[in-house]
Amino acid sequence: MGDYTHETVPTQFVEANGIRYAYRRFGKTGRIPLLFLGYFNSNMDGWDPDVTNSLAVDHEVILFDVAGVGASGGETPPTVAEITKHCVAFCRALGLKQIHVVGFSLGGMIAQQLGLEHPQLVGRLILLGTGPRGGEDMTFAELSPEEQADPLAFLLAALFSPSEASQAAGREYAKRVESRKSDRDLPVSRDSAVAQLAAIREWGTIPAAGRYATLKSITPPTLIVHGNKDIVVTPINAFILAEHLPNAQLIMYPDANHAAYSQYAENFVENARLFLGG
């Protein structure tokens, strides 16, 4: 695994409960691996190689398509709770006893559910551009399962702020995610995108148990990373997570939208290493 990078690691498959999951595994073994869970309508190729390759120097990195996404089989469930069950089945199929979870947006919602329901499995959580269940302004009315006519323009508008510096960072990110030339992941189907959209909208509704009631029960140490100009998950949600999670710290990056972790990749990796090192 140590000889592979984000760009060269082969896609592998493992079966659990009749579903064939696609994943990629690379980096330094011997420590608790990092399981990466991606954002709405993304696949394994959507992660920033600058981040995954840098973290793979010290940790084993596992990129993963949940059921129905990309090259994974099955159907994507329409709730975060049901998607989380697939993540647990995948981990058990690989024989993983403990993981650290890096969750971006929808992936961060799944990460919270994992930390709530499976604290023995989750060592630490890194939550990127995400919010709590029933958070502020988390209706996601502007999102659509339809393909965009200009994917690059959509990416730059949704993930990066309008400033010249942030847009330049977005264009560099777009180049990096295309750096893997062979064995690329399959596109996310419309059916999967519809189900994912239902899941994040359901997550955004206020639960019967009360707003933020479950956050106190998510006990793994948590690093929250957000952009102060995030238009997808408004920044107030990062502060809510930091206030209610019992063991959390927050980094708020300036002039950054939804992909703050990528815009500030070098700084983020440094802070993630410190956090993962305890």
C-alpha positions as CSV (number, residue, x, y, z in Angstrom):
1,M,0.0,0.0,0.0
2,G,2.9,2.4,0.7
3,D,3.9,2.4,-3.0
4,Y,0.5,3.7,-4.2
5,T,-0.8,7.3,-4.3
6,H,-4.2,8.8,-4.8
7,E,-3.5,8.8,-8.6
8,T,-2.2,5.2,-8.9
9,V,-4.0,3.1,-6.2
10,P,-6.2,0.4,-7.9
11,T,-9.9,0.3,-7.1
12,Q,-10.8,-2.8,-5.1
13,F,-14.1,-4.4,-4.1
14,V,-15.4,-6.1,-1.1
15,E,-18.9,-7.7,-0.6
16,A,-21.1,-7.5,2.4
17,N,-24.7,-8.5,2.8
18,G,-24.9,-9.1,-1.0
19,I,-23.6,-5.6,-1.9
20,R,-20.3,-5.0,-3.7
21,Y,-18.5,-1.9,-2.3
22,A,-15.8,-0.1,-4.3
23,Y,-12.8,1.3,-2.4
24,R,-9.2,2.4,-2.7
25,R,-6.7,1.8,0.1
26,F,-3.2,3.3,0.3
27,G,-0.7,5.0,2.6
28,K,1.3,4.0,5.7
29,T,-0.1,1.1,7.6
30,G,0.3,0.5,11.3
31,R,-1.9,3.3,12.6
32,I,-5.7,3.6,12.7
33,P,-6.8,4.1,9.1
34,L,-8.6,7.2,7.8
35,L,-12.0,6.5,6.2
36,F,-13.0,9.3,3.8
37,L,-16.7,9.9,3.2
38,G,-17.5,12.3,0.4
39,Y,-20.0,15.1,-0.3
40,F,-23.3,15.0,-2.2
41,N,-23.1,13.7,-5.8
42,S,-19.4,12.9,-5.6
43,N,-17.3,9.8,-5.9
44,M,-13.8,8.7,-4.9
45,D,-12.3,10.9,-7.5
46,G,-13.8,14.0,-5.9
47,W,-11.2,14.1,-3.0
48,D,-8.3,16.5,-3.3
49,P,-5.1,14.5,-4.0
50,D,-3.0,17.1,-2.2
51,V,-4.9,16.2,1.0
52,T,-5.2,12.5,0.6
53,N,-1.6,12.0,-0.5
54,S,-0.3,14.2,2.3
55,L,-2.2,12.4,5.0
56,A,-1.2,9.0,3.5
57,V,2.4,9.8,4.5
58,D,1.5,9.0,8.2
59,H,-1.8,7.1,7.9
60,E,-3.5,4.5,5.8
61,V,-6.2,6.2,3.6
62,I,-9.4,4.5,2.6
63,L,-11.6,6.1,0.0
64,F,-15.0,4.5,-0.3
65,D,-18.2,4.6,-2.4
66,V,-21.3,4.0,-0.3
67,A,-24.1,1.7,-1.7
68,G,-25.3,2.9,-5.1
69,V,-22.6,5.5,-5.5
70,G,-20.0,5.3,-8.3
71,A,-18.7,1.8,-8.8
72,S,-20.4,0.4,-5.7
73,G,-23.5,-1.9,-6.2
74,G,-26.8,-1.7,-4.5
75,E,-29.1,1.3,-4.0
76,T,-28.3,4.5,-2.1
77,P,-30.7,4.8,0.9
78,P,-32.7,8.1,1.3
79,T,-31.6,8.7,4.9
80,V,-28.2,9.3,6.6
81,A,-29.0,6.6,9.2
82,E,-29.5,3.9,6.5
83,I,-26.4,5.0,4.6
84,T,-24.4,4.7,7.9
85,K,-25.4,1.1,8.1
86,H,-23.6,0.5,4.8
87,C,-20.5,2.1,6.1
88,V,-20.5,-0.2,9.1
89,A,-21.0,-3.2,6.9
90,F,-18.1,-2.1,4.7
91,C,-15.8,-1.7,7.7
92,R,-16.7,-5.1,9.1
93,A,-16.2,-6.7,5.7
94,L,-12.6,-5.3,5.7
95,G,-12.1,-6.4,9.3
96,L,-11.5,-2.8,10.5
97,K,-11.6,-2.7,14.3
98,Q,-11.3,1.1,14.6
99,I,-11.2,4.0,12.1
100,H,-10.8,7.8,12.1
101,V,-13.5,9.3,9.8
102,V,-13.0,12.3,7.5
103,G,-16.4,13.4,6.4
104,F,-17.1,16.2,3.9
105,S,-20.7,17.7,3.9
106,L,-23.0,14.7,3.5
107,G,-20.0,12.6,4.6
108,G,-19.8,14.6,7.7
109,M,-23.4,13.8,8.5
110,I,-22.6,10.1,8.1
111,A,-19.6,10.6,10.3
112,Q,-21.7,12.1,13.1
113,Q,-24.1,9.2,12.9
114,L,-21.2,6.8,13.1
115,G,-19.8,8.5,16.1
116,L,-23.2,8.4,17.8
117,E,-24.1,4.8,17.1
118,H,-20.7,3.2,16.9
119,P,-18.3,5.0,19.3
120,Q,-16.3,1.8,19.7
121,L,-15.5,1.8,16.0
122,V,-14.8,5.6,15.6
123,G,-11.5,6.9,17.1
124,R,-11.7,10.5,15.9
125,L,-13.9,12.6,13.6
126,I,-12.9,15.3,11.1
127,L,-16.0,17.1,10.0
128,L,-15.5,19.3,6.8
129,G,-18.2,21.7,5.7
130,T,-21.0,20.0,7.5
131,G,-23.7,20.7,10.1
132,P,-25.7,19.0,12.9
133,R,-29.0,17.3,12.5
134,G,-31.7,19.9,12.3
135,G,-29.2,22.7,11.8
136,E,-29.7,26.3,10.7
137,D,-30.8,26.9,7.1
138,M,-30.1,23.3,6.1
139,T,-32.9,22.9,3.6
140,F,-30.6,22.4,0.6
141,A,-33.4,23.9,-1.6
142,E,-30.8,25.1,-4.1
143,L,-29.3,21.6,-4.8
144,S,-30.5,19.5,-7.6
145,P,-29.8,15.9,-8.7
146,E,-29.6,17.1,-12.4
147,E,-26.2,17.3,-14.1
148,Q,-24.9,20.8,-14.5
149,A,-24.5,22.3,-18.0
150,D,-21.1,23.7,-17.0
151,P,-19.7,21.5,-14.2
152,L,-16.6,23.6,-13.7
153,A,-18.6,26.8,-13.2
154,F,-20.9,25.0,-10.8
155,L,-18.0,23.7,-8.8
156,L,-16.3,27.1,-8.6
157,A,-19.6,28.7,-7.4
158,A,-20.6,26.0,-5.0
159,L,-17.3,25.1,-3.4
160,F,-15.2,28.3,-3.6
161,S,-15.9,31.9,-2.7
162,P,-16.2,34.7,-5.5
163,S,-12.8,36.3,-4.6
164,E,-10.0,36.1,-7.0
165,A,-7.8,34.0,-4.6
166,S,-10.5,31.5,-3.8
167,Q,-11.5,31.1,-7.5
168,A,-7.9,30.5,-8.4
169,A,-7.7,27.8,-5.6
170,G,-10.8,26.3,-7.1
171,R,-9.3,26.0,-10.6
172,E,-6.2,24.3,-9.1
173,Y,-8.4,21.9,-7.2
174,A,-10.3,21.1,-10.4
175,K,-7.0,20.2,-12.1
176,R,-5.9,18.1,-9.2
177,V,-9.1,16.0,-9.2
178,E,-8.5,15.2,-12.8
179,S,-4.9,14.0,-12.2
180,R,-5.9,10.4,-11.9
181,K,-5.9,9.3,-15.5
182,S,-6.8,5.6,-15.4
183,D,-9.2,3.4,-13.4
184,R,-11.4,6.4,-12.6
185,D,-14.6,6.0,-10.6
186,L,-18.0,5.7,-12.3
187,P,-20.2,8.8,-12.3
188,V,-22.9,9.1,-9.7
189,S,-26.2,8.1,-11.1
190,R,-29.3,10.3,-11.0
191,D,-31.1,7.7,-8.8
192,S,-28.2,7.9,-6.3
193,A,-28.2,11.7,-6.4
194,V,-31.9,11.8,-5.8
195,A,-31.6,9.5,-2.7
196,Q,-28.6,11.5,-1.4
197,L,-30.5,14.7,-1.7
198,A,-33.4,13.2,0.2
199,A,-31.0,12.1,2.9
200,I,-29.4,15.5,3.5
201,R,-32.8,17.2,3.4
202,E,-34.1,14.7,6.0
203,W,-31.0,15.4,8.1
204,G,-31.7,19.1,8.0
205,T,-35.2,18.7,9.5
206,I,-35.6,19.2,13.3
207,P,-35.8,15.7,14.9
208,A,-38.6,14.7,17.3
209,A,-36.0,14.2,20.1
210,G,-35.2,17.9,19.9
211,R,-32.7,20.1,18.2
212,Y,-29.1,19.2,18.8
213,A,-30.1,16.7,21.5
214,T,-27.9,13.9,20.3
215,L,-24.7,15.9,19.9
216,K,-23.8,15.5,23.5
217,S,-23.7,11.7,22.9
218,I,-21.1,11.9,20.1
219,T,-18.0,11.4,22.2
220,P,-15.1,10.8,19.9
221,P,-12.6,13.8,19.7
222,T,-13.7,15.9,16.8
223,L,-12.0,18.5,14.5
224,I,-14.5,20.8,12.8
225,V,-13.3,22.6,9.6
226,H,-15.4,25.2,7.9
227,G,-15.2,28.2,5.6
228,N,-16.6,31.6,6.8
229,K,-18.3,32.1,3.5
230,D,-19.9,28.6,3.1
231,I,-23.1,29.0,1.1
232,V,-24.0,25.3,1.2
233,V,-23.8,24.7,5.0
234,T,-23.8,28.2,6.6
235,P,-21.0,28.8,9.1
236,I,-23.3,29.1,12.1
237,N,-23.6,25.3,11.9
238,A,-19.9,24.8,12.6
239,F,-20.2,26.9,15.8
240,I,-23.3,24.9,16.9
241,L,-21.3,21.7,16.5
242,A,-18.4,23.1,18.4
243,E,-20.7,24.3,21.2
244,H,-22.6,21.0,21.6
245,L,-20.1,18.3,20.9
246,P,-18.4,17.4,24.2
247,N,-14.9,17.1,22.8
248,A,-14.5,19.3,19.7
249,Q,-12.3,22.0,18.3
250,L,-13.1,24.4,15.4
251,I,-11.1,25.9,12.6
252,M,-12.8,28.6,10.6
253,Y,-11.0,29.6,7.4
254,P,-11.3,33.1,5.9
255,D,-12.6,33.8,2.4
256,A,-13.5,30.2,2.0
257,N,-16.7,28.5,0.8
258,H,-17.7,24.8,1.1
259,A,-14.3,23.3,0.1
260,A,-12.3,25.3,2.7
261,Y,-10.2,22.2,3.5
262,S,-9.0,22.2,-0.1
263,Q,-8.4,25.9,-0.5
264,Y,-6.2,25.8,2.6
265,A,-5.0,22.2,2.0
266,E,-1.4,22.7,3.4
267,N,-2.7,24.3,6.6
268,F,-5.5,21.8,7.0
269,V,-3.2,18.9,6.6
270,E,-0.9,20.3,9.3
271,N,-3.7,20.8,11.7
272,A,-5.2,17.4,10.9
273,R,-1.9,15.7,11.7
274,L,-1.7,17.4,15.0
275,F,-5.3,16.4,15.8
276,L,-4.8,12.8,14.7
277,G,-1.6,12.6,16.8
278,G,-3.6,13.5,19.9
